[in-house]
């Protein structure tokens, strides 16, 4: 068997994953508007990949209507959304898979046209970074546009954000998910509070690293209270630039943040490495520092190949690897890796809103199930 380490079971909180090949969260923009309800196509898409992946991490899903930044992104804060997600989760479980949902608030990566009452989106401060987001044109096709300049979140809005993450966690639990992943990465709201470039506040949420991390940790604590720490993970993106939000390459502050997250005993830490977006790859010294700072399962994503995953699992830097674009093109990715078989070519034009029906060629999964 090729890549033996990737096919060893691994613990995730109180659960055990059948292998270490994770499907990364991938924004697909297929939800029905208004209402932001996931569709049957989303159910097909996830169930196609459930049998092979050790874990499916569902796409970034907003915790409130204010959290929305992209037209077509789903939510998980209303009854209709929960009902639709439950059907998807049930299909994944029927295939023997496990699935968690990534919870996000996009913050400044938003446009007023998708915000309640057409208001400007909130952020830590009113810093404009030149980010872009996705809307839909008159033909319902995804288009990229400049974001609306943000406004600083008020104290009451910050409190509401924390409540919204907790409510979404409860809704995800009711829908049958195997856990939630807090999105603290990629220049979205929690990351905007953490990064000095976008956080110019002078209250308890700005200034020192303790204050800038406060919202992320308050959200994590609220999600844990809403469920428990065995069903809450977090994604962060130490180092690099995402959505024009510059995280820099400071190691010490990021290790400090990992240590604070570790104190919460979460089921996993999900690292998004910068090289997939053109940033400088992690060095082994930094990988080891992260490993030393976090006791539970570490998942890493970012331009991963089977070779990179096998190497970093073997060296003990991570426990599992998440694959994104290759999982879009190859629903049977895990089985292809097992057999060291060739992969389907990626089609970037399908990444936003592209249909699962575009990828029916997965003979290795069919072969295994035959």
N, C-alpha and C positions, 0 to 999 in steps of 0.2 A: 504494500500500500504506500502510495506517495504521501508525504507530509503527515506522518503518523501522529505527531503532537497535536495537530489541528483536529483530530478525530477522537481525542480523549475527552471524556465528560468533564464538566467544570461546574463548581458551585456558584450560584447566584442567590445570595441571601439564603433562604431556607429551601430553595429549589435547586435542581440539578439540570444543566443543559446537556443535551446529547453530544454536542460537539462545540468547538470553539470558533466556528464560522458564523458570524453575526451579520444580519442584514441591517445596514446603516439606515437611519432616518433620511428619507428623500422627499423633498417637496415636489408634489405632482400637480396640484392646483386643479382638482377634478370635482370639488364639492359643488353642490347645488346652491345657487344664490337666488333670492335672499335666504338666510337661515344657516348657510355654511354646513349643510348636511352631507356626509360622505355618501357615495353612490355604490351601486352594485358593481361597477367597474373596479372600484377600490377593493371590494370584496374578492373579486376574481384575481386581482393583482397580488394581494397578500396571500390568498390561499394557494396560488401557484408556487409560491416560494416557501411556504410553511413547512413542507415535509422535509426539506433539506437543511434549512438553517437551524443552528442551535437556538437562535433567538431572532425574532423579527422585531425591530424597533420601528414602530409606525411613524409616519411623517409628522413634522412639527404641526401641532394642533393648538389652536388658540384657546385661552382660558376664559375669554370674555369677548364681547363684540369690540371693546376698546383695544384689545390685544391684537386685533387683526391688522395685517400690513399688506397682504397679498390677496388679490381677487382669486377666489377659487380654493383657498386653503380651508380645511375643515375646522370645526370647533368641537369642544367637548364640555359644554356648559349648559345645554338645554336638553329637554326630554327627547325631542326629535333626534338630536345628534346622538344622544346616548343609545336610543333604540337602534339607529343605523349602525353604530359601532358594535353593539352587542351581536348583531347578525354576522358582522365581519369576524369578530373574535371567536364566535362559535364555529365558524368555518375553519379558522386556523387551528383551533383545538381539535376539530374533527379530523384534521390531517396529521395530528400528533405534534403540532408545533406549539411554541410559546410566543407570546407577543406582549410587549409593553408599548405605551404611547408616550411620545415626546410632547411635553407641555411647554408652550412658549407665549411670550408677549414680545411683539416685534419692536416696541418703542419707536425710535425715530425712523426705522426702516418701514415706512408706511406712507400712504397718501390720503389726503383729506377725504377723497371720494369713497373710501372704504371705512372711514371712521364715523362713529355715531354723531349725528347732527352736523357732519362735515367739519368737525373741529380739527385743529392741528394735532398731530400725535404727540404723546408725552415722551420725555426722555429725562435723564438726570439733569440736564441743563439745556439751554437753547443754542447749543453748538451745532452748526451745520457742517456735515462732513462730505456732502456730495454723493450720498448713497443713492441707489436705484432700487425700485421694487417692480412687481409685476401686476398689471391690470388686465382687463379683457377688452378687446375692441368690439365693434358692432357685429362681427362674425363669431364672437365668443372665443377668439383666439388670444393666447397670452401675448402681451406686449410689455416691453420694458420702458419705464418712465422714471423721471427724477422724483425723489421723495419730497413731501411737503416739509418746510422748515419746522423743527420741533419746538415745543414749549416745555419749561421745567415742570415736572410733576409736583403737585401740591402734597402736603403732608397727608391729607385725606385720601388723595389718589394713591399714594404709596400704600397706605393701609388697605385700600380696596384691592390693589394688585395682589397683596399677600393673601387676602381672603379669597380672591378669585382662583389662585393656584390651589388653595386648599379645597375649594368647591370642585374644581376640575378633577382633583385627585379622588374625591369621593365618587364623582360621576364615573370616572374610569374604573374604579373598583366595582361599582354597580353594573357596569357594562361587561365585566368579567375579565378585564385585562389582567395579566400576570404581574403588573407593576406599572410605575410611571417613571419617566426620565425628565428631570427638570432641565430645560435648555438654558444653560448659563454661558453659551458660547457665541461666536460668530457675529459679534457686534449688535446683538439684540438687547432688549431692555436691561436684563440683569448684568450683561457684559458692559453696557453703557455706563452703569453705575460703578463698575469695578475699574474701568479704564480712565486714567487721568485726563486724556484728551477730551473726553465727552462729559466728565464730571467736574464741574466748577462750583459745586454746592459748598455752602459754609454752615450747614446744619449737621445733624447726627449721621447723615448719609453722604457726607463729602469730606474731602481733606485727607485724613490718614487712611492707611490701608484697612484698618479696622472699620472705619466708617464706610469706606467705599465697598467693602465686602458685606456690609450689614444687610442690604436688601437680598442678596443671594442667600445668605445664611438664614435670614428670617423666613424666606420662601421655603427653603429646605425644611426648616423646623416645622412650619405650618403643614407641609405635605406629610411629614412623618407623623404629626399629631392626627392628621386626617386618615392615615392608614397605619403604617408602622415603618421602621427603618429597613426591614427586610423586603419591602416592596417599593422603595424609592431609590432611584439612581440619579446621577447628574452628569451632564455633558459640559465640559469646559474646553476652551481653546487657548491654552497657554502659549504665548508667543505668536507673532505674525500679525497680519492685517486681514480683516474680514469685513465686508460691507463698508469699506472705507474707514472703519474704526481701527485705530492703530493700537495693538496690544503691546508692541515692543518685544524685546527679548530678555527682559529681566528675569533671572532664574529665581532669586531669593524670594521675591514677593509671591511668585506662583507656587513655590514650594510651601510657603506659609499658608496660602489659601488651601492647598491640598491638605495640609495638616489640620486646618479648621474643619474641612469637610470630613476628614477621617474621624474626628471626634464624634460625628453624628452616627457612625456605624452603618453607613448606607450600603445597599446591596452591591452597588458597583460605582466606579468612576470611569467615565467614558471620555477619552482624550481625542480631540480633533487636532491632528498634527498639521502644521502650516504648509507643508510642501505640496499638498493637493491644490492649494491656491497660489502657488508660485513662491512660497516663503522658504526660509532656510530650514532644512530638516533637523530634527532633534539629534543631538549627539548622545553617545551611550552614557556619558556621565550624567546628563540631565535625566535620561530614562531611569537610571539607577536611583537618582535622588527622589524621583516620583515614586518608584517602587518602595523605597524605604519609608516614604511618608504616608503611604496608604496601605492599610492592612487587608482589605477585602479585594474583590475581583476588579481587575483593571482591564477595560476594553480600549483598544486604540483603533483609530481610523485615519485615513489620509493617504491616498495613493497607494493603498496596500495591494501587493501581489501575494500569491501563495508563498513565494520564497521569502518575502519580507515578514509575513505573518509567522511562518514556521521558525524563522531565525529568532524573532523577538519573543515568541512563546518559549522556545527552547532555552534561550538565555535567561528567562525568568523576568524580563522587563514587563511583560503583559501576560494576561491569562487568556485573552481571546482577541480576535481581530474583526473589525467591521468593514464590510465591502459595500460600496455604494453603486457606482455606475456599472460595474460588472454584474451586479445583481439585477439591475434593470434589464440588461441585455441577455442574461442567463438565469432564468428562473431555477434551473437545476445546477446552480453554481457549485454547491457543495459536492455534488456527485461528480461534476467535471474535475474538481480539484482532487477528489479521491482517486479518480482514474487517470489523473494527469492528462486530461483530454483538452483539445483546443477550445477556446472561448469564442462565442459570437462576437462580432464587432460591435462596439458601442455606437449608438446613434444619438449624438447630443441634441439634435432637433426634437427628440421625443421626451427630453427630460422634464419639461414643464407642460403638463397636461397630456403628454403622450399616452396612448392607450396600451393596456396590457395585451390587447389583441395583436400588437405588432411583434410579439415574441412568443410564437407558438412552437418554435423549433427548440425543444428541450428533450432530445432523445435519451439522455443519460438518466433523467428522472423517470421517463417512461419505462426504460429498460429495467430500472430497479423495482418499479412497481408491478411490472408484468408478471 
